[in-house]
Amino acid sequence: KYNIHILEENMNSESVQGETIYGKDKINGEVYIYKNKEELEIQNKTRDNHILIIPMIEPTHFHLLKGVKAIICEHGGTLSHAAIHMREYKIPCIINVKQITKLFKDNDKINIDLNTGIIEKL
């Protein structure tokens, strides 16, 4: 029923697949990898119009959502914080993309196909 499998070994691939929680069509954009709260506050890296890649969404992360194009979570299920809140806020979101925080780097340009859940490096 859900597209949760990995297309190839993530660490050697430039495309992966997860489960689309909200959204359709395709989105292109630059990546911002959320690593930890301290790094974000020190570097003030929150940027509008970026694609946020994060291990998982917790209630303390909601301030990161303002202005993002889309969110990709490494973990999560259909009833996770990310899934529930992204549907509520109408933010395009793909969850359960294993190793996504290690596959891409800040400022990488990616394409997200929300119809299939496939994420590709451009």
Secondary structure by P-SEA (a helix, b strand, c coil): ccccccccccccccbbbbbbcccccbbbbbbbbbccaaaaaaaccccccbbbbccccccccccccccccbbbbcccccccaaaaaaaaaccccccccccccccccccccccccccccccccc
